[in-house]
Amino acid sequence: MNTAAASAQEALNRKLGADAREGGASYGMEHLFENESLTDRRPARFLSLLYKDHWTKLAISVFFFLIKHSPVYVLPIVTANLINMATKPEEHGRTELWWNFILLFVVIVQNIPTQVLHISYMSKAIRYVEAGLRSTLVRKLQRLSMAAHGELAAGKLQAKVLRDVEAIEFLSRQMMLSVIPAIVSVIVAIYITASRSLLVTGFFVLTIPAALVVISFFRKKIQRTNTEFRKQIESMSGQVSEMVGMMPVTRAHGLEQTEINKIDSTLGRLRNKGYRLDIVEAYFGSSAWVTFQVFQVLCLAFTILLAYRGTIPVGDVVLYQSFFTMILNSVSQLLNVYPNIAKGFESIYSVTEILFSKEEEEYRGKKKPENVSGSFKFEGVHFGYPNSERHVLSDFNLDVKAGECIALVGASGAGKSTVLNLAIGFNRPTKGRVLLDGMPMDDLDMSVYRQSLAVVHQSTVLFSGTIRENITYGLPTVSEEKLEEVIRMTHLQDVIAMLPQGLDTPVGEHGGKLSGGQRQRIAIARALIRDPKIILLDEATSALDNESEYFVQQAMQQLIKNRTTFIVAHRLSTIRDADRIVVMKQGKCVEIGTYEELMAKQGEFYQLKQLQA
């Protein structure tokens, strides 16, 4: 996994999971998608899965909406009654007049408590689903294979977890606040109108086909422009993330204008696609408005003609006009929110690329290893990356005893880091097998197994917390005595003493306030405090100066004591004390032995050493 993606994932985990951890809640929704696949990404199906456990809240919310929205339905009826009473007072008494006013007053006042209840139940469902969807995405990211993470840009991941989930949350609100109310209003208006005049109702129903025609004409154009705009946003997010990561290189080489030009070029494409989307939506909205205004004028003429002929009372003209306006407004509301619904649907397609991805952890074993001793056996291991015919490892065999220190050396591309990834379980052999303490790794629960190992990379990944938080990362409780012992063993006490807040000094983003050697020693302290059984060191000192390397080497000596250790190193002088050195060439083990044995043999290792002399 690249450093940017690892840092983004770590940041997302801390940021988005904080509320759940503080509240002791778990928002994971993985169980809802267990039987789903990339072939079933229908937005309606996806939303129904998201709200599977919240239908009751939504139903109660709709119930209170109907009550709170009742003034809209009652007002036209009362207005028509009052006009009819005013035009024919001899047929109506004052009591009937006052009862209409009382009814109107009651339905208006009840809006306050019922509106609060409507929003309350709706918000409980939507907010929980929003948190649950983000939590599920983070959980899915943690389970994706490292090969999948290598292909995912950190900026795109952030866009999916933040922007796309926000768009889905907005879609949910639009459905509850615009779509369902509009549909309910149309049904109520048609029902009340039908109870008074089937002739007028038939005229009302004609508006629905007109709306469908407008939607069908613009649907594909809106969907296409939304897709283009969403992908350009993801591309932009990825480029900004890369730009921030490249800032030291950019500034060091005076390439600020180059980066500005690259971003400006992307912004230009984003602007053009955003403009196209806005124009399509403008045509869509104006076409819908003109269509329904024409229908409203026709409705007014139609009902006036009926009243002129005496077919309906004069007050009913207002009633029908009010309900027809309600229908038009509801349909217009549906048309106006359709672009936002289309954006929400596009975001659903975006997040399901992650949620329904099958590129998960390759090892699916359930056996929880106990008392790991750290012996490994690589039996006829072959490994090659997907879509590549070249094998990184070919017939690799190696027995490692518990507590043994194994150094892996060889030219770049010889397969050294691949062996480490096989030991961690990031990669699975395409042929052959790897055994831990005599157990095939296919049978092991990887999350439990990895709690017994620690990895220190060349590029140390620190998050923007304090030194204490970085050392104790992931450990719920650590005694001060143990922490002080680890600090002493990694020679960090002098560094901490010079810092203004000691252990509680923030390290800055990616540890930017510390030197390379200091960051590396913190990484070793993080590994050491876990008391691991297995250590993997991937060129942990190659980028350090001599003084920093000395301190890191001292810390590493403490780290690897009595622990199974794999070391990948280019500086051959740093592995003199390894129990055995494995020399690799083109994915195969060509030599193995102690430092003295290999030097005396004057083979591949000797040649490598001579090149560094």
C-alpha positions as CSV (number, residue, x, y, z in Angstrom):
1,M,0.0,0.0,0.0
2,N,1.4,3.4,-0.9
3,T,2.2,5.9,1.8
4,A,-0.5,8.4,0.8
5,A,-3.2,5.8,0.7
6,A,-2.0,4.4,4.1
7,S,-2.1,7.9,5.6
8,A,-5.5,8.7,4.2
9,Q,-6.9,5.4,5.4
10,E,-5.4,6.0,8.9
11,A,-6.8,9.6,9.0
12,L,-10.3,8.4,7.9
13,N,-10.2,5.7,10.5
14,R,-9.5,8.2,13.2
15,K,-11.8,11.0,12.0
16,L,-14.8,9.0,11.0
17,G,-14.6,6.4,13.8
18,A,-14.1,8.8,16.6
19,D,-17.8,9.3,17.4
20,A,-18.5,5.6,17.4
21,R,-15.6,4.9,19.7
22,E,-16.5,7.6,22.1
23,G,-20.1,6.5,22.3
24,G,-19.2,2.8,22.5
25,A,-21.4,2.3,19.4
26,S,-20.7,0.2,16.3
27,Y,-22.1,1.5,13.1
28,G,-20.9,-1.3,10.8
29,M,-23.5,-2.4,8.2
30,E,-21.5,-5.1,6.5
31,H,-24.2,-7.7,7.2
32,L,-26.6,-5.9,4.9
33,F,-24.3,-6.4,1.8
34,E,-23.2,-10.0,2.4
35,N,-25.1,-11.3,-0.5
36,E,-24.7,-8.4,-2.9
37,S,-22.4,-8.2,-5.9
38,L,-21.2,-5.7,-8.5
39,T,-24.0,-7.0,-10.7
40,D,-26.7,-5.6,-8.4
41,R,-25.9,-2.0,-7.8
42,R,-29.5,-0.6,-8.4
43,P,-29.9,2.6,-6.3
44,A,-33.4,1.6,-5.1
45,R,-32.1,-1.8,-4.0
46,F,-29.1,-0.2,-2.3
47,L,-31.3,2.4,-0.4
48,S,-33.7,-0.4,0.7
49,L,-30.7,-2.3,2.2
50,L,-29.4,0.8,3.9
51,Y,-32.7,1.5,5.6
52,K,-33.6,-2.1,6.3
53,D,-33.4,-1.6,10.0
54,H,-35.0,1.8,10.0
55,W,-38.3,1.4,8.1
56,T,-40.3,1.9,11.4
57,K,-38.8,5.3,12.0
58,L,-39.4,6.4,8.4
59,A,-43.0,5.2,8.5
60,I,-43.6,7.2,11.8
61,S,-42.0,10.2,10.1
62,V,-44.3,9.9,7.1
63,F,-47.3,9.6,9.5
64,F,-46.4,12.9,11.3
65,F,-45.7,14.5,7.9
66,L,-49.3,13.8,6.8
67,I,-50.6,15.4,9.9
68,K,-48.4,18.4,9.9
69,H,-49.0,18.9,6.1
70,S,-52.8,18.7,6.5
71,P,-53.3,22.6,6.3
72,V,-52.2,22.4,2.7
73,Y,-55.0,19.9,2.0
74,V,-57.6,21.5,4.3
75,L,-57.1,25.1,3.3
76,P,-58.5,24.8,-0.3
77,I,-61.6,22.9,1.0
78,V,-62.3,25.5,3.7
79,T,-61.7,28.4,1.3
80,A,-64.1,26.9,-1.2
81,N,-66.7,26.3,1.6
82,L,-66.4,30.0,2.7
83,I,-66.7,31.3,-0.8
84,N,-69.8,29.2,-1.4
85,M,-71.3,30.4,1.9
86,A,-70.6,34.0,1.0
87,T,-72.2,33.6,-2.5
88,K,-75.3,31.8,-1.0
89,P,-75.6,33.0,2.6
90,E,-79.2,32.0,2.8
91,E,-78.2,28.3,2.6
92,H,-75.7,28.4,5.4
93,G,-75.7,29.4,9.1
94,R,-73.1,31.3,11.1
95,T,-72.2,28.2,13.1
96,E,-71.1,26.4,10.0
97,L,-69.0,29.4,9.2
98,W,-67.2,29.5,12.6
99,W,-66.6,25.7,12.5
100,N,-64.7,26.1,9.3
101,F,-62.5,28.8,10.9
102,I,-61.9,26.7,14.1
103,L,-60.9,23.7,11.9
104,L,-58.5,25.9,10.0
105,F,-57.0,27.3,13.2
106,V,-56.4,23.8,14.7
107,V,-54.8,22.3,11.7
108,I,-52.4,25.3,11.4
109,V,-51.3,25.3,15.1
110,Q,-50.7,21.5,15.2
111,N,-47.9,22.0,12.6
112,I,-45.3,22.9,15.2
113,P,-45.2,19.7,17.3
114,T,-45.9,17.4,14.3
115,Q,-43.1,19.0,12.2
116,V,-40.6,18.5,15.0
117,L,-41.7,14.8,15.4
118,H,-41.6,14.3,11.6
119,I,-38.0,15.7,11.4
120,S,-36.9,13.9,14.6
121,Y,-37.8,10.4,13.4
122,M,-36.5,11.1,9.9
123,S,-33.2,12.4,11.2
124,K,-32.6,9.5,13.5
125,A,-32.8,7.1,10.6
126,I,-30.8,9.2,8.1
127,R,-28.0,10.2,10.5
128,Y,-27.5,6.6,11.7
129,V,-27.4,5.4,8.1
130,E,-24.9,8.1,7.2
131,A,-22.6,7.1,10.0
132,G,-23.1,3.4,9.3
133,L,-22.3,3.8,5.6
134,R,-19.0,5.7,6.3
135,S,-18.1,3.2,9.0
136,T,-18.8,0.3,6.6
137,L,-16.6,1.9,3.9
138,V,-13.8,2.3,6.4
139,R,-14.2,-1.4,7.5
140,K,-14.2,-2.4,3.8
141,L,-11.0,-0.5,3.2
142,Q,-9.4,-2.3,6.0
143,R,-10.3,-5.6,4.5
144,L,-9.3,-4.9,0.9
145,S,-6.2,-6.6,-0.4
146,M,-3.0,-4.6,-0.4
147,A,-2.9,-5.0,-4.2
148,A,-6.3,-3.3,-4.4
149,H,-5.0,-0.4,-2.2
150,G,-2.0,0.0,-4.4
151,E,-4.4,0.9,-7.3
152,L,-6.6,3.3,-5.3
153,A,-5.5,6.9,-5.0
154,A,-5.9,8.4,-1.5
155,G,-7.8,11.4,-2.9
156,K,-10.4,9.2,-4.6
157,L,-10.9,7.2,-1.4
158,Q,-11.6,10.4,0.5
159,A,-14.0,11.6,-2.2
160,K,-16.0,8.3,-1.9
161,V,-16.0,8.3,1.9
162,L,-16.8,12.0,2.4
163,R,-18.3,13.5,-0.7
164,D,-20.3,10.5,-2.1
165,V,-21.7,9.5,1.3
166,E,-22.8,13.1,1.8
167,A,-24.5,13.0,-1.6
168,I,-26.3,9.8,-0.6
169,E,-27.4,11.4,2.7
170,F,-28.7,14.4,0.8
171,L,-30.5,12.0,-1.6
172,S,-32.2,10.4,1.5
173,R,-33.3,13.8,2.7
174,Q,-34.6,14.7,-0.7
175,M,-36.6,11.4,-0.8
176,M,-38.1,12.2,2.6
177,L,-38.6,15.9,2.3
178,S,-39.4,16.3,-1.4
179,V,-40.2,13.0,-3.2
180,I,-42.5,11.3,-0.7
181,P,-44.3,14.6,0.2
182,A,-44.8,15.4,-3.5
183,I,-46.2,11.9,-4.2
184,V,-48.5,12.0,-1.1
185,S,-49.7,15.5,-2.2
186,V,-50.6,14.3,-5.7
187,I,-52.5,11.3,-4.3
188,V,-54.4,13.4,-1.8
189,A,-55.2,16.1,-4.3
190,I,-56.5,13.6,-6.9
191,Y,-58.5,11.7,-4.2
192,I,-60.2,14.8,-3.0
193,T,-60.9,16.1,-6.5
194,A,-62.2,12.7,-7.6
195,S,-64.7,12.7,-4.6
196,R,-66.1,15.9,-6.1
197,S,-65.7,15.7,-9.9
198,L,-64.4,12.8,-12.0
199,L,-64.4,15.1,-15.0
200,V,-61.9,17.5,-13.5
201,T,-59.9,14.6,-12.1
202,G,-59.4,13.2,-15.6
203,F,-57.9,16.6,-16.6
204,F,-55.6,16.5,-13.6
205,V,-54.3,13.0,-14.5
206,L,-53.0,14.3,-17.8
207,T,-50.2,16.1,-16.1
208,I,-48.5,12.9,-15.1
209,P,-47.7,11.7,-18.7
210,A,-46.4,15.2,-19.4
211,A,-43.9,15.0,-16.5
212,L,-42.8,11.5,-17.6
213,V,-42.1,12.8,-21.1
214,V,-39.9,15.6,-19.8
215,I,-38.0,13.3,-17.5
216,S,-37.4,10.6,-20.2
217,F,-36.1,13.3,-22.6
218,F,-33.5,14.6,-20.2
219,R,-32.7,11.5,-18.1
220,K,-29.8,10.1,-20.1
221,K,-28.2,13.5,-20.6
222,I,-28.3,14.3,-16.9
223,Q,-27.0,10.8,-16.0
224,R,-24.1,11.1,-18.4
225,T,-23.1,14.6,-17.4
226,N,-23.3,13.6,-13.7
227,T,-21.0,10.6,-14.3
228,E,-18.5,12.8,-16.1
229,F,-18.6,15.4,-13.4
230,R,-18.2,12.9,-10.5
231,K,-15.2,11.2,-12.1
232,Q,-13.6,14.6,-12.7
233,I,-14.1,15.5,-9.0
234,E,-12.4,12.2,-8.0
235,S,-9.5,12.9,-10.4
236,M,-9.2,16.4,-8.9
237,S,-9.2,15.1,-5.4
238,G,-6.5,12.6,-6.3
239,Q,-4.3,15.2,-7.9
240,V,-4.7,17.6,-4.9
241,S,-3.7,14.8,-2.6
242,E,-0.6,14.0,-4.7
243,M,0.3,17.6,-4.9
244,V,0.3,18.0,-1.1
245,G,2.4,14.8,-0.8
246,M,4.9,16.1,-3.4
247,M,5.2,19.5,-1.8
248,P,8.8,19.0,-0.5
249,V,10.0,17.8,-3.9
250,T,8.1,20.5,-5.7
251,R,9.5,23.3,-3.6
252,A,13.0,21.9,-3.6
253,H,13.2,21.9,-7.4
254,G,11.3,25.1,-7.9
255,L,8.4,23.4,-9.7
256,E,5.6,25.3,-8.1
257,Q,4.4,26.7,-11.5
258,T,4.4,23.2,-13.0
259,E,2.1,21.9,-10.2
260,I,-0.1,25.0,-10.5
261,N,-0.4,24.4,-14.3
262,K,-1.4,20.8,-13.8
263,I,-4.1,21.7,-11.2
264,D,-5.3,24.6,-13.4
265,S,-5.6,22.2,-16.4
266,T,-7.7,19.8,-14.3
267,L,-9.8,22.7,-12.9
268,G,-10.5,23.8,-16.4
269,R,-11.9,20.4,-17.3
270,L,-13.8,20.3,-14.1
271,R,-15.2,23.8,-14.9
272,N,-16.3,22.7,-18.3
273,K,-18.0,19.6,-17.2
274,G,-19.7,21.5,-14.3
275,Y,-20.9,24.1,-16.8
276,R,-22.4,21.4,-19.1
277,L,-24.1,19.9,-16.1
278,D,-25.6,23.2,-15.1
279,I,-26.8,24.0,-18.6
280,V,-28.5,20.6,-18.9
281,E,-30.2,21.1,-15.6
282,A,-31.3,24.6,-16.6
283,Y,-32.9,23.3,-19.8
284,F,-34.6,20.6,-17.8
285,G,-36.0,23.0,-15.1
286,S,-37.2,25.6,-17.6
287,S,-38.9,23.0,-19.8
288,A,-40.7,21.5,-16.9
289,W,-41.8,25.0,-15.6
290,V,-43.2,26.1,-19.0
291,T,-45.0,22.7,-19.5
292,F,-46.8,23.0,-16.2
293,Q,-47.7,26.7,-16.4
294,V,-49.4,25.9,-19.7
295,F,-51.4,23.2,-18.0
296,Q,-52.3,25.5,-15.1
297,V,-53.7,28.1,-17.5
298,L,-55.7,25.4,-19.2
299,C,-57.0,24.1,-15.9
300,L,-58.2,27.6,-14.9
301,A,-60.0,28.1,-18.2
302,F,-61.6,24.6,-17.9
303,T,-62.9,25.1,-14.4
304,I,-64.1,28.7,-15.1
305,L,-66.0,27.3,-18.1
306,L,-67.7,24.6,-15.8
307,A,-68.6,27.3,-13.2
308,Y,-69.9,29.6,-16.0
309,R,-72.2,26.8,-17.2
310,G,-73.3,26.1,-13.6
311,T,-71.8,22.6,-13.6
312,I,-69.8,23.4,-10.4
313,P,-70.2,26.0,-7.6
314,V,-68.0,29.2,-8.0
315,G,-66.1,28.3,-4.8
316,D,-65.0,25.0,-6.3
317,V,-63.0,26.9,-9.0
318,V,-60.7,28.0,-6.2
319,L,-60.6,24.4,-4.7
320,Y,-59.8,22.8,-8.1
321,Q,-57.3,25.5,-9.0
322,S,-55.6,25.1,-5.6
323,F,-55.4,21.3,-5.9
324,F,-54.2,21.5,-9.4
325,T,-51.6,24.0,-8.4
326,M,-50.6,21.6,-5.6
327,I,-50.3,18.8,-8.2
328,L,-48.2,21.0,-10.5
329,N,-46.0,22.1,-7.7
330,S,-45.5,18.5,-6.5
331,V,-44.6,17.3,-10.0
332,S,-42.4,20.3,-10.5
333,Q,-40.8,19.6,-7.2
334,L,-40.1,16.0,-8.4
335,L,-38.6,17.4,-11.6
336,N,-36.5,19.9,-9.8
337,V,-35.0,17.4,-7.4
338,Y,-34.4,14.9,-10.1
339,P,-30.9,16.2,-10.9
340,N,-30.0,15.9,-7.2
341,I,-31.4,12.4,-7.2
342,A,-29.3,11.6,-10.2
343,K,-26.2,12.8,-8.3
344,G,-27.2,10.6,-5.4
345,F,-27.6,7.6,-7.7
346,E,-24.2,8.3,-9.2
347,S,-22.7,8.4,-5.7
348,I,-24.3,5.1,-5.0
349,Y,-22.5,3.6,-8.0
350,S,-19.3,5.2,-6.7
351,V,-19.4,3.7,-3.2
352,T,-20.6,0.3,-4.3
353,E,-17.3,0.0,-6.3
354,I,-15.7,-0.3,-2.9
355,L,-18.5,-2.0,-0.9
356,F,-19.1,-4.8,-3.4
357,S,-15.4,-5.2,-4.4
358,K,-14.2,-8.8,-4.2
359,E,-10.6,-7.8,-4.0
360,E,-10.4,-8.6,-0.3
361,E,-7.8,-10.2,2.0
362,E,-6.8,-13.4,0.2
363,Y,-6.4,-15.4,3.4
364,R,-9.8,-16.3,4.8
365,G,-8.8,-18.8,7.5
366,K,-10.5,-18.7,10.9
367,K,-8.0,-20.5,13.1
368,K,-6.7,-18.3,15.9
369,P,-3.0,-19.1,16.5
370,E,-2.0,-19.3,20.2
371,N,1.5,-18.9,21.7
372,V,3.1,-18.0,18.3
373,S,6.8,-19.1,18.4
374,G,7.7,-17.7,14.9
375,S,9.0,-20.6,12.9
376,F,8.3,-20.3,9.2
377,K,8.5,-22.8,6.3
378,F,8.3,-21.7,2.6
379,E,7.6,-24.8,0.5
380,G,8.0,-24.5,-3.3
381,V,6.6,-21.0,-3.2
382,H,5.8,-19.3,-6.6
383,F,4.3,-15.8,-6.7
384,G,3.3,-13.5,-9.6
385,Y,1.1,-10.5,-9.7
386,P,-2.3,-10.6,-11.5
387,N,-2.2,-9.8,-15.3
388,S,1.5,-10.5,-15.4
389,E,3.2,-13.6,-16.7
390,R,6.4,-12.9,-14.9
391,H,7.0,-14.7,-11.5
392,V,8.4,-12.6,-8.7
393,L,9.3,-15.7,-6.8
394,S,10.0,-19.1,-8.4
395,D,10.3,-22.3,-6.4
396,F,11.4,-20.5,-3.2
397,N,12.2,-22.7,-0.3
398,L,13.3,-21.7,3.2
399,D,13.0,-23.0,6.8
400,V,13.2,-20.4,9.5
401,K,13.6,-21.5,13.1
402,A,11.8,-19.6,16.0
403,G,13.9,-16.7,17.2
404,E,16.2,-16.9,14.1
405,C,17.4,-13.7,12.4
406,I,17.2,-14.0,8.6
407,A,18.6,-11.3,6.3
408,L,17.4,-11.1,2.7
409,V,19.8,-9.5,0.2
410,G,19.9,-9.1,-3.6
411,A,19.4,-6.6,-6.4
412,S,16.2,-4.6,-6.7
413,G,13.4,-6.8,-8.0
414,A,15.0,-10.0,-6.7
415,G,11.9,-10.7,-4.6
416,K,13.1,-9.7,-1.1
417,S,10.1,-7.5,-0.2
418,T,7.8,-10.1,-1.7
419,V,9.1,-12.6,0.9
420,L,8.2,-10.1,3.7
421,N,4.7,-9.6,2.2
422,L,4.3,-13.4,2.2
423,A,5.3,-13.6,5.8
424,I,2.9,-10.8,6.8
425,G,0.1,-12.4,4.7
426,F,-0.3,-9.5,2.3
427,N,0.4,-11.8,-0.6
428,R,-0.6,-15.4,-1.0
429,P,1.5,-17.8,-3.1
430,T,0.2,-18.6,-6.5
431,K,1.7,-22.0,-6.0
432,G,3.3,-23.7,-3.0
433,R,2.5,-22.7,0.6
434,V,3.8,-20.9,3.7
435,L,3.5,-22.4,7.2
436,L,3.7,-20.7,10.5
437,D,4.6,-23.0,13.4
438,G,3.7,-25.9,11.2
439,M,0.2,-24.5,10.4
440,P,-0.6,-23.5,6.8
441,M,-1.3,-19.7,6.6
442,D,-4.4,-20.5,4.6
443,D,-5.9,-21.8,7.9
444,L,-5.0,-18.8,10.0
445,D,-7.1,-15.8,11.1
446,M,-4.8,-13.0,9.7
447,S,-6.0,-10.3,12.1
448,V,-5.2,-12.4,15.1
449,Y,-1.9,-13.7,13.6
450,R,-0.7,-10.1,12.8
451,Q,-1.0,-9.1,16.4
452,S,2.1,-11.2,17.0
453,L,4.3,-9.4,14.5
454,A,5.7,-5.9,14.0
455,V,6.8,-4.2,10.8
456,V,9.2,-1.3,10.4
457,H,9.4,0.1,6.9
458,Q,11.9,2.4,5.2
459,S,9.2,5.1,4.8
460,T,7.9,5.5,8.4
461,V,4.2,6.3,8.6
462,L,3.3,8.5,11.6
463,F,0.0,10.2,12.1
464,S,-0.4,13.8,13.3
465,G,-0.8,13.0,17.0
466,T,1.7,13.2,19.8
467,I,4.8,11.0,20.2
468,R,3.0,9.1,23.0
469,E,0.0,8.4,20.7
470,N,2.2,7.2,17.9
471,I,4.2,4.8,20.1
472,T,1.1,3.4,21.8
473,Y,-1.0,3.4,18.6
474,G,-3.8,0.8,18.9
475,L,-3.0,-0.2,22.5
476,P,-5.8,0.6,24.9
477,T,-3.5,0.8,28.0
478,V,0.2,1.0,28.4
479,S,1.9,1.5,31.8
480,E,4.3,4.5,32.2
481,E,7.0,2.1,33.3
482,K,6.8,0.0,30.1
483,L,6.7,3.2,28.0
484,E,9.8,4.6,29.6
485,E,11.6,1.3,29.2
486,V,10.8,1.2,25.4
487,I,11.9,4.9,25.1
488,R,15.2,4.0,26.8
489,M,15.8,0.9,24.6
490,T,15.2,3.0,21.4
491,H,17.4,5.8,22.6
492,L,14.6,8.4,22.4
493,Q,15.1,9.9,25.9
494,D,17.4,12.7,24.7
495,V,15.1,13.5,21.8
496,I,12.0,13.7,24.0
497,A,13.9,15.8,26.6
498,M,14.6,18.5,24.0
499,L,11.0,18.8,22.9
500,P,8.8,21.5,24.5
501,Q,6.0,19.1,25.6
502,G,8.1,15.9,25.9
503,L,6.1,12.8,25.1
504,D,3.0,14.9,24.4
505,T,4.6,16.9,21.7
506,P,2.7,16.7,18.4
507,V,4.8,15.3,15.6
508,G,3.0,17.1,12.8
509,E,1.5,15.6,9.7
510,H,3.4,12.4,8.7
511,G,5.8,13.3,11.5
512,G,7.1,16.3,9.6
513,K,8.5,18.0,12.8
514,L,11.0,15.2,13.4
515,S,14.1,14.0,11.6
516,G,14.2,10.7,9.6
517,G,16.1,9.0,12.4
518,Q,13.8,10.2,15.1
519,R,10.7,9.0,13.1
520,Q,12.4,5.7,12.5
521,R,13.1,5.2,16.2
522,I,9.5,6.1,17.1
523,A,8.5,3.4,14.6
524,I,10.8,0.9,16.3
525,A,9.4,1.9,19.7
526,R,5.9,1.3,18.3
527,A,7.0,-2.2,17.3
528,L,8.9,-2.9,20.5
529,I,6.1,-1.9,22.9
530,R,3.9,-4.6,21.4
531,D,6.4,-7.3,22.4
532,P,6.0,-9.1,19.1
533,K,7.1,-12.6,18.3
534,I,8.0,-11.8,14.7
535,I,9.8,-8.7,13.4
536,L,10.0,-7.6,9.7
537,L,12.5,-4.8,8.9
538,D,12.3,-3.5,5.3
539,E,15.4,-1.4,4.6
540,A,14.8,0.4,7.9
541,T,18.1,2.3,7.9
542,S,18.9,2.8,4.2
543,A,17.8,6.5,4.1
544,L,19.6,7.6,7.4
545,D,22.8,9.4,8.0
546,N,25.6,7.6,10.0
547,E,24.7,9.1,13.4
548,S,21.0,8.3,13.0
549,E,21.8,4.9,11.7
550,Y,23.9,4.2,14.7
551,F,21.1,5.0,17.1
552,V,18.5,3.1,15.0
553,Q,20.8,0.1,14.8
554,Q,21.1,0.1,18.6
555,A,17.3,0.2,18.9
556,M,17.0,-2.6,16.4
557,Q,19.3,-4.8,18.4
558,Q,17.0,-4.5,21.3
559,L,14.0,-5.1,19.1
560,I,15.1,-8.4,17.5
561,K,16.4,-10.1,20.6
562,N,14.9,-13.6,20.9
563,R,12.4,-12.8,18.1
564,T,12.1,-14.3,14.7
565,T,13.4,-11.5,12.4
566,F,13.4,-10.9,8.7
567,I,15.6,-8.1,7.5
568,V,15.8,-6.6,4.0
569,A,18.9,-4.5,3.7
570,H,20.9,-3.0,0.9
571,R,23.8,-2.0,3.2
572,L,25.4,-5.4,3.6
573,S,27.5,-4.3,6.5
574,T,24.4,-3.9,8.7
575,I,23.5,-7.6,8.5
576,R,26.8,-9.0,9.7
577,D,25.2,-10.4,12.9
578,A,22.3,-12.1,11.2
579,D,22.0,-15.9,11.9
580,R,21.7,-16.6,8.2
581,I,21.8,-14.5,5.0
582,V,19.6,-15.5,2.1
583,V,20.9,-14.2,-1.2
584,M,18.2,-13.8,-3.8
585,K,18.4,-13.5,-7.6
586,Q,15.4,-13.3,-10.0
587,G,13.0,-14.7,-7.4
588,K,15.1,-17.6,-6.3
589,C,17.4,-18.4,-3.3
590,V,20.8,-18.8,-4.8
591,E,22.9,-18.8,-1.6
592,I,22.3,-19.1,2.1
593,G,24.7,-19.1,5.1
594,T,26.3,-16.8,7.7
595,Y,28.2,-13.7,6.7
596,E,31.6,-15.4,7.1
597,E,30.5,-18.5,5.2
598,L,29.2,-16.5,2.2
599,M,32.3,-14.2,2.1
600,A,34.6,-17.3,2.2
601,K,32.6,-18.9,-0.6
602,Q,33.2,-15.8,-2.9
603,G,29.9,-16.3,-4.7
604,E,26.9,-14.0,-5.3
605,F,27.0,-12.4,-1.8
606,Y,30.8,-11.8,-2.2
607,Q,30.2,-10.0,-5.5
608,L,27.5,-7.8,-4.0
609,K,29.8,-6.9,-1.1
610,Q,32.6,-6.0,-3.5
611,L,30.3,-3.6,-5.3
612,Q,29.7,-1.7,-2.0
613,A,33.4,-1.7,-0.9
